[in-house]
């Protein structure tokens, strides 16, 4: 398994942790699952994947925007 380090704002990190907790997983597991969903669909065009992620995580993005 490979490890990546990504910097995000403190506010985004707090919101990510809150959403992950609401779903019963750690923030790391949440990010891992979303990433795996994206990379396991390599045959979809970028726009289709982007639309899928945006739709699936609409609530997350709404919370991050506030």
N, C-alpha and C positions, 0 to 999 in steps of 0.2 A: 504494500500500500504506500502511496506517495502522499506527502503532506505539503499543503500550500498555505501560505500566510497572506491574509488580505486585510488591509486597513480600512475600517469604516468609522464613521463619526460615532461619538459617544451616544448621541440620541438614537441613531440607527441601531446601535448595538443593544441599547435598552429595549427598544421596540421589538427587535428580533428575538431577544430572550423572552420577552413577555408572550409573544405569539407562539414561540416554540413551547413554552411552559403550558399555554392553553391547549396545545395539541398533545401534551404529554411526552415531549421529547426534549433533549438538550438542543441548544442553539447549533452546536456542531452537527448533531444528527439531522436537524432540519435542513441546514445548508447542504449536507452530504446528499440527502434524499432528493432535494431539488436539482442539484447538479447531476446526479445519476439519471434522473428522469430526462434531462436535456441530452446528455451524451448517449443515452441508450436509444435515442430516436434519430440516428444519423441520416436516415433516408428522407426525412422531412426537410423541406426547404427552410431556410432561416426564418422567413416571415411566418411560416406555420408554427415553428417552435416558439418564436417570440409571442405570437398570438396565444398559444397554449399556455405559456408561462404567465403572461399578463392576465389572462382570464382566471387561471387557477389561483393566482396569488393576488387577486384584485384587492382583497381586504388588507393584506400585508402592505401593499403599496399605498393604499389609502391612509393607513395608520402612519407609515413612514413619511408621508407628505404633510402630515399635520404637526 
